[in-house]
């Protein structure tokens, strides 16, 4: 397998790259991750089952679109494919480290610029991708309320039915969320889509970096809302974002709606206490 990946890297980079060493590193919740080292270059390689190749191809496209905004530092995709029983994605290696307050403030500014620069006439994306290992449906829509209520919350609630979740008012939840978002008319911005603290860092050069996207064109607030989940971001991040593109004061009324998507997804992936957390948010919304 590694020889095939080595050859793919060499072809993609037009070099005589040969893997000399591999070191296991974190690849997120669902992938295996490796640092692969050659004589003069190193890369980050994600591995999963062969049938997950489309997941990696979608991730590469999301990274390329974020790079095109010329804002945040994002790992450059090198190549992807199938080797043996595994699919793989090769990315630029980035040295990550603890960020200063200035670095997180700059991340907020740069994320706001990404949201400004990467826009579209509709909500959705070029193809379906994944949020974790869960399919994420991205059919194009002119209406944000319909898109989020149906393709985000409705889809996750339908998945939860299969797990005997106890969510018995799914149609009502979708209807209420559509109604609550109906008057909100956001710009269709390129969003990271899975922006929790584990998918952002400051690199060794002090530059803000994001990775592991679940990209689509949606309300920029979905990214900000998720930064408040699972540990949160430093206060300087939000100060930097508002300096570049201030959030609407009504954002706080939508934050729980947007984060319900991720809590439902975590229930569908991991079960457990996420059911109670989702039920609590649902009761607050309706």
N, C-alpha and C positions, 0 to 999 in steps of 0.2 A: 504493500500500500504506500509506504513512504517513498519508495522509488518512483512510483507513478506521480505522486504529488510533487516530488522534486523536479521531475521532468516537466510537469505542467507549469511550475513556477519559472523554470528556465525558459520555456517557450513564451510565457506571458511577458517576461521581463527582458527577453532577448539577451540573456546572459548564459554562462555555463554553470549556473547555480547547482550546488550539490548539498544535500542535507548532511551535516556532520554530527549534529546532536539534536535531540528532542527533549523538552522538559515539560512535564504536565503543569498546567496553570488553570485557573478558574475559567470555565467557558460559559458561565451562567447557570441557570437552573436546569436546562434541558440538554445542553451540549457538553461534549468533552472539549477542553481547550489545551493547546500545546504551543509553546514557543519553539520554533524550528530555527536552527542556527546553521549558517553556512560560513565560508571563509571570510566573507566581508559583508554579509547581510543577514538579517533575521526577520522572521515573519510570525504572525499569529495565525494559527490554524484551528478552525472549529470542525469537529466531527460529529456526525449523527448517522442514523440509519440511511441506507441508500435511497429509500423512498422519500426522504426529507429534502431532496435536492432543490425542489421548487421553493422551499422555505429559505434556503441560502441564496438562491437567485433573487428572490424578492428583497431580502436584506441588502444584498449588494446594490440593487437599484435604489433603495431608499438612501443608502450612504452616498451614492453618486449624485442623487438629487440634492442632498444637503450640501455636499461639496460644491455643487454648482452655484449655491447662493453666496459663496466666498465669505463666509462668516466664521462660525465655530470650526475648530480643528476636529476633523472626523477621519477615522482610519480609511485609507484608500483601499478599495477592493482590488485584489490582484488577479485571482482566478477562482473558479469553482468547478466542481465536477463529481464524478463517482469513481472511487478506487476500491476494488474488491467489494465488500459488503457495506462500505461506508460512503456517505456523501461528505464533501468537504467544502469549506470556504476559506480561502487564504486572504489575509488582510495585512496591511502595513502594520509593523510593530510600533507601538507607542509606549514610551516609558512614562508611567503614571506615578504621581506622588501626591502628597498632602498639599492642598491649596491654601493660599493665604486669603484673607478677607478681600484683598484687591482682586485676586483671581476669580473669586466667586461673584463679585460685583461685575467683573468683565463678562463672566459667563451669562449673567442676566441680560446685559446689554447686547451681547452677540446673539443670544437666543431671540430677543425681540427683533433684531435685524434679520435673522433667518425667517421669522414669521412674516416680516414685511416684504422681504425680497422674493420668497417662494410662494407665489399666489396662483390661483386658478379660478376659472369661471364657474366651476361646479365643485361640489363636495364628493369625495370618493378617492379613487386612485386608479392607476393603470391596470392593476390586477389585484386579486385577493392575496392576502399575506397571512401572517400569524401574529397572535399576541401570546407570548410564551409558545406553547405548542398548540394552542387553540386556533382554529381557522378564524380569520378576521375578514368579513365580507365588505367589499369596497365598491359596490355598484354605484355609478355616478348618479347624483341627485342635485336638483336645483334648490331643494328645500332642506335646510339644516335640521329643523325640528323632526321632519320625517326620517332623515338619514340616521340621526342619533337614536331616536326612539325605536326604530325598527331594526337597523343593521347593527346597532351596538347593544342596547338594553334588551330588546325583544329577542334577538338571537341568543344572548346569554341566558335569558330566562327559559327559552325553549330547551337549551342544553341542560339546564338545571332540572327540568322535569324528569329527565332520565335517571337522575340520582336521588329521586324521592326527596326533593329538597324541602317540601312543605310550603313552597311559594304558591299560594292558591289564587292570587288576584293578578295574574300576569297581564291580562288584557287591560285591566284598570291601570296598572303601573305604566304600561306603554302609552295609554291614552293621556294620563296625567302629565307624563314627561313631555309628550308632544305639545300639550296645551301650554305648559310652563315655558317651553322654548319657542313658542310660536311667534312671539313679539321680538325675539332676539335675532338680529340679522347680521351675523359676523362675516368678516372676510374669510374666504376659503384659503387658509394658510397651510403651507407645508408644515406638518407637525411631526415631532419625533414619535409620539404615540405611546411610548412606554418609559417616560422620563421620571424614573425614581432614582434615588441616590446611588444605587448600584450601577447605573448606566451613565454616570457623569463623573468627571474627575478633572483635576488640574495636572497637566503633563509636566515632565521634568523641566521644561523650558518656561513653566509658569503660565502656559496657555490653557484656557478652558477647552475641554474635550467631551464630546458625547458619542455614544456608540450603542450597539444592539437596538436599532430602531424597529418600530412597527408602524412605519410611515403611512400617511394618507393626507389628503387635503381636508382640513376641518377647522373648527373654531380654535384659535390659538390658546384659549383658556383651558383646553383639555390638558395641555402640557403643564401649565402652571398648577392646575388642580392636582395632578399626580405628584408634582414635586412636594406636595404637602402630605403625601402618604408615606408610610414605611420609613420613618426617620426624618424626612423633611430636608430642606436645603437651608443654608445659613441665611440670616436676615439680609446680608449684603447682596445676595442674589436677587431678591425681590426689589431692593432699592435700585439695583442696576437695571433691571427690566423696566421699572416704571420711569426711570430717567430717559429711556429710549422710546418706549411706547406704553403709556400709562394704561393700566387696566381700568375698565369701567367699574364704577362703584357697585353695580349690581352683580358683579362676578361672584360675590359671596353667596348669592342666591342660587347659583348654578353649580357651585363647586361640588356639592354632595351628589348632584345628578351625574356629573361627569365621573366622579370617583366610584359611584355605584358600579359602573362598567368593570372596573378593575377588581373590585371586591367580589362581584359575581364570577369573574374569570378565575380568581383565586379559589373560590368555592368549587368551581367546575374542575380545576386542576388538582386541588389539594384537600377539599372538603373541610371538615373540622369546624372551628369557631367562625370561619368566614360566613357560614350560614346565619349565625346570630347577628354578625355585623351588617350583613346585607339586609336582614329583616329590619334592623333598627333604622338604617338609612331609608328604606322603603316607607316605613311608618312616618318618618320625618317629611318625606316628599309628598305623600298623599294626605 
